[in-house]
Amino acid sequence: MEWVNETVVREFVFLGFSSLAGLQRLLFAVFLFLYLFTLGTNAIIISTIVLDRALHTPMYFFLAVLSCSETCYTFVIVPKMLVDLLSQKKTISFLGCAIQMFTFLFLGCSHSFLLAAMGYDRYVAICNPLRYTVLMGHRACTGLVAAACTCGFTVSLVTTSLVFHLPFHSSNELHHFFCDISPVLKLASHHTRLSQLVIFMLGVFVLVIPLLLILISYVRIISAILKIPSTVGRYKAFSTCASHLIVVTVHYGCASFIYLRPKSNYSSSQDTLISVSYTILTPLFNPMIYSLRNKEFKSALQRVMGQTSYPVH
């Protein structure tokens, strides 16, 4: 990578929690507990879906992929952050910063398109139930996940290349706890309006287009639910979508605040707070919202635990 040798800055210093120096050990303990709990919860969800045949449906296939994606997403950011909370020298190499940005963008962008695929799954299940097994077969589900990953990979590759081809000759102090786009761009010696525009348009592509697809799906879903004659039937139909709607609101709310505002409104303290929510808290709550409050999943978990405790010889 020739652009590494062209820069003066060889490493970046994280200052994300520098104003909370006296609380860093406490933050380490809290974040470590939340991180381990998130890993454990996602591991339970993935293993239960894999082991219980009753959950081998498109909805739970997407949920397993989502849990796997969120586990990888937190692994890219949280372990390094935990180490830095206990370290005097909170640095990351230039190449390491580029790799971190590429990986978390890849997983985050894929996450957006995966939520759109899950919205489409709910649309087919409610609006076209008789053809659900045909339209959402294994090949279709795998294709949707592959398309989400391809879009995520392309956007992250282009964005990371644009950012790290810029010259970095001045400060290397990054007012964040990981290599996000806005804090790194702020350190660039100069950057063209074209690169800013391209990055902004990629953000629009990743956030607005999947959100529009989700909104279209839910307009049709709500229209179909209102035609159901019984109140119980309407409630059951809507309850299958409620978890997805909550996760979509949190994900797109945080991401839009960070990536779709004008650069003049950039605030490192606000971004750090919001980033903590979507790197630590959101991956913690999403599994619970989707699965641990789901009766079907609870029953499957009990069956899997029963088989593990009392294996059949």
matplotlib code that plots the C-alpha trace (Angstrom):
import matplotlib.pyplot as plt

x = [0.0, 2.0, -0.2, 1.2, 4.7, 3.5, 2.2, 4.0, 1.5, 2.5, 0.0, -3.0, -3.6, -7.2, -8.5, -12.1, -12.2, -9.4, -11.9, -12.9, -9.4, -10.6, -13.4, -11.5, -11.1, -14.8, -15.7, -13.4, -15.3, -18.7, -17.9, -16.2, -19.3, -21.5, -19.2, -19.0, -22.8, -23.3, -21.0, -22.7, -26.2, -25.3, -23.6, -26.8, -29.0, -26.8, -26.3, -30.0, -31.0, -28.5, -29.4, -33.2, -34.8, -38.0, -36.1, -34.7, -36.9, -36.0, -36.7, -34.4, -31.8, -31.5, -31.5, -28.5, -26.7, -27.5, -26.2, -23.0, -22.6, -23.0, -20.6, -17.9, -18.8, -18.2, -15.0, -13.5, -13.9, -14.5, -11.4, -9.1, -11.1, -10.9, -7.1, -6.8, -8.9, -6.1, -3.2, -1.2, -0.5, -3.7, -2.4, -3.1, -0.9, -1.9, -2.5, -4.3, -6.6, -7.4, -8.1, -10.4, -12.3, -12.8, -13.9, -16.5, -17.8, -18.2, -20.1, -22.1, -23.1, -24.0, -26.1, -28.2, -28.9, -29.5, -32.2, -33.8, -33.8, -35.4, -38.1, -38.7, -39.0, -41.7, -43.5, -43.6, -44.7, -47.7, -48.7, -48.0, -48.1, -49.1, -46.0, -43.7, -41.8, -41.3, -40.2, -38.1, -36.3, -32.7, -31.3, -33.2, -32.2, -28.5, -28.7, -30.1, -27.3, -24.7, -26.0, -26.0, -22.3, -21.4, -22.9, -21.2, -17.8, -18.0, -19.0, -16.4, -13.6, -14.4, -14.8, -11.7, -9.6, -10.9, -10.1, -6.7, -5.4, -5.6, -2.4, -2.0, 0.8, -0.5, -2.0, -2.4, -4.7, -8.1, -10.9, -12.7, -12.1, -11.9, -11.2, -14.5, -14.9, -15.5, -12.7, -10.1, -11.2, -10.8, -7.1, -6.4, -4.3, -6.7, -9.5, -11.4, -15.1, -15.4, -14.1, -16.5, -19.4, -18.6, -18.4, -21.7, -23.4, -22.2, -23.7, -27.0, -26.8, -26.2, -28.7, -31.5, -32.0, -32.4, -34.6, -36.8, -37.1, -38.1, -40.7, -42.2, -42.4, -44.1, -46.6, -47.7, -47.6, -49.7, -52.2, -52.4, -52.7, -55.6, -57.6, -57.4, -60.9, -60.0, -58.2, -56.2, -55.1, -54.0, -52.0, -50.3, -49.3, -48.0, -46.1, -43.9, -42.7, -42.4, -38.9, -37.7, -39.2, -37.4, -34.0, -34.5, -35.4, -32.3, -29.9, -30.9, -31.5, -27.9, -26.3, -28.1, -27.1, -23.4, -23.1, -25.8, -25.2, -23.2, -19.5, -19.8, -22.1, -19.5, -19.1, -16.5, -18.2, -21.7, -20.3, -18.4, -21.6, -23.7, -20.9, -20.9, -24.6, -24.3, -21.0, -21.9, -25.5, -27.3, -25.6, -26.5, -30.2, -30.8, -30.6, -32.9, -35.4, -35.5, -35.2, -35.2, -38.7, -39.9, -42.0, -41.0, -37.3, -37.7, -39.3, -36.5, -33.9, -35.5, -35.5, -31.8, -30.9, -32.9, -31.1, -27.7, -28.5, -30.0, -28.5, -30.4, -28.2]
y = [0.0, 3.0, 5.6, 4.4, 5.5, 8.9, 10.1, 11.7, 10.4, 6.8, 6.2, 7.8, 8.5, 7.9, 10.6, 9.4, 9.0, 11.4, 13.7, 10.7, 9.7, 9.1, 6.8, 4.6, 1.6, 1.7, 2.1, -0.9, -3.1, -2.0, -2.3, -5.7, -7.0, -5.7, -7.1, -10.6, -10.6, -9.6, -12.4, -15.0, -13.9, -14.0, -17.4, -18.8, -17.4, -18.7, -22.2, -22.5, -21.6, -24.1, -27.0, -26.7, -27.7, -25.8, -22.6, -23.4, -20.8, -17.6, -15.3, -17.1, -17.6, -13.8, -13.5, -15.9, -13.9, -10.7, -12.0, -13.2, -9.8, -8.0, -10.3, -9.5, -5.8, -5.5, -7.7, -5.1, -2.2, -3.2, -5.3, -2.5, 0.0, -2.1, -2.4, 1.4, 2.1, 0.4, 1.7, 4.9, 4.9, 4.6, 4.3, 2.5, 2.3, 4.0, 0.7, -0.7, 2.3, 1.7, -2.0, -1.1, 1.4, -0.9, -3.8, -1.9, -0.1, -3.5, -5.0, -1.8, -1.3, -5.0, -4.7, -1.9, -4.0, -7.1, -5.2, -4.4, -8.1, -8.9, -6.3, -8.0, -11.4, -10.0, -8.5, -11.8, -13.7, -11.4, -10.2, -13.4, -16.3, -19.0, -18.4, -17.7, -21.0, -20.6, -16.9, -17.2, -20.5, -21.2, -19.9, -16.6, -16.1, -16.9, -14.6, -11.7, -12.1, -12.3, -9.1, -7.3, -8.3, -7.4, -3.9, -3.5, -4.6, -2.2, 0.8, 0.2, -0.4, 2.8, 4.9, 3.6, 4.2, 7.8, 8.6, 7.0, 8.4, 11.8, 13.4, 13.4, 15.8, 17.6, 16.3, 12.5, 13.0, 11.3, 12.5, 9.2, 5.6, 4.0, 5.0, 6.4, 8.5, 12.0, 12.0, 10.7, 13.1, 16.0, 15.1, 15.1, 18.0, 18.8, 17.0, 17.9, 18.6, 15.7, 13.2, 14.6, 14.4, 10.9, 9.7, 11.5, 10.0, 6.5, 7.2, 8.1, 4.9, 2.7, 4.4, 6.0, 3.3, 0.3, 2.5, 3.4, -0.3, -1.1, 1.7, 0.4, -3.1, -1.8, 0.4, -2.8, -4.8, -2.3, -2.2, -6.1, -6.1, -3.6, -6.0, -8.8, -9.0, -10.1, -8.0, -11.1, -11.8, -8.2, -8.3, -11.5, -10.3, -7.0, -8.6, -10.5, -7.1, -5.1, -6.4, -5.6, -2.1, -1.3, -2.5, -0.5, 2.7, 2.4, 1.5, 4.1, 6.8, 6.5, 6.0, 8.9, 11.3, 10.3, 10.0, 12.2, 15.6, 18.4, 18.3, 21.7, 20.2, 17.6, 17.2, 14.7, 14.5, 13.8, 11.3, 9.4, 9.1, 8.0, 5.6, 3.9, 3.3, 1.6, -0.3, -1.6, -1.1, -1.8, -5.2, -6.0, -5.1, -6.4, -10.1, -9.6, -7.6, -10.2, -13.5, -13.6, -12.1, -14.5, -17.4, -19.6, -19.0, -19.6, -23.0, -23.9, -22.9, -25.1, -28.0, -27.5, -27.2, -30.3, -32.3, -31.0, -31.9, -35.3, -36.5, -39.4, -42.5]
z = [0.0, -1.3, 0.5, 3.9, 2.9, 1.6, 5.0, 7.9, 10.5, 11.3, 14.2, 15.8, 19.4, 20.8, 23.1, 23.2, 27.0, 28.0, 29.8, 32.0, 33.2, 36.8, 35.6, 33.1, 35.3, 36.2, 32.5, 31.7, 34.2, 32.9, 29.2, 29.8, 31.5, 28.8, 26.1, 27.6, 28.2, 24.5, 23.3, 25.5, 24.4, 20.7, 21.1, 22.8, 19.9, 17.1, 18.7, 19.5, 15.9, 14.5, 16.8, 16.9, 13.6, 14.4, 14.0, 10.5, 8.9, 7.0, 9.9, 12.2, 9.5, 9.2, 12.9, 13.2, 10.5, 12.3, 15.6, 14.0, 12.3, 15.6, 17.4, 14.7, 14.8, 18.5, 18.2, 15.8, 18.2, 21.9, 22.7, 21.5, 23.5, 26.6, 26.3, 25.8, 28.9, 31.0, 28.9, 29.2, 25.5, 23.5, 20.0, 16.7, 13.7, 10.4, 8.7, 11.8, 11.7, 8.0, 8.7, 11.6, 9.6, 6.7, 8.8, 10.9, 7.8, 6.1, 9.0, 9.6, 6.0, 5.6, 8.7, 7.1, 4.0, 6.2, 8.1, 4.7, 3.8, 7.1, 6.3, 3.0, 4.8, 7.0, 4.0, 2.2, 5.4, 6.0, 2.5, 0.6, 3.1, 0.6, -1.5, 1.5, 1.4, -2.4, -2.4, 0.7, 0.0, 1.1, -2.2, -1.9, 1.7, 1.0, -2.1, 0.0, 2.6, -0.1, -1.7, 1.6, 2.2, -1.3, -0.9, 2.5, 1.1, -1.9, 0.2, 2.9, 0.4, -1.5, 1.6, 3.4, 0.2, -0.1, 3.5, 3.7, 0.4, 1.9, 3.3, 7.1, 8.1, 11.2, 14.4, 15.0, 18.1, 17.3, 19.5, 19.5, 20.8, 17.3, 13.7, 12.6, 9.4, 10.7, 13.4, 10.9, 8.2, 10.7, 10.9, 7.2, 6.1, 3.3, 1.5, -1.6, -1.7, -4.2, -1.6, 1.0, -1.5, -2.5, 1.2, 2.0, -1.1, 0.0, 3.4, 1.8, -0.3, 2.8, 5.1, 3.0, 0.3, 2.8, 5.0, 2.0, 1.1, 4.8, 4.7, 1.5, 3.0, 6.2, 4.3, 2.5, 5.8, 7.7, 4.8, 4.9, 8.7, 8.7, 6.4, 9.0, 10.5, 14.1, 16.6, 17.8, 14.3, 13.7, 17.0, 16.2, 12.7, 14.0, 17.0, 14.5, 13.1, 16.3, 17.2, 13.7, 13.9, 17.2, 15.9, 12.7, 14.6, 16.9, 14.1, 11.6, 14.2, 15.6, 12.2, 10.5, 13.4, 12.9, 9.1, 7.5, 9.2, 7.8, 8.8, 10.4, 13.0, 14.0, 17.8, 19.1, 22.6, 21.1, 18.6, 21.3, 23.3, 20.4, 19.2, 22.7, 22.3, 18.9, 19.5, 23.0, 23.9, 20.6, 20.1, 23.7, 23.3, 19.8, 20.7, 23.7, 21.6, 18.9, 20.7, 24.5, 24.5, 21.8, 23.0, 20.0, 20.7, 24.4, 23.7, 21.3, 23.9, 26.5, 24.1, 23.3, 26.9, 27.7, 25.0, 26.2, 29.9, 29.1, 25.8, 24.1, 23.9]

ax = plt.figure().add_subplot(projection="3d")
ax.plot(x, y, z, "-o")
ax.set_aspect("equal")
plt.show()
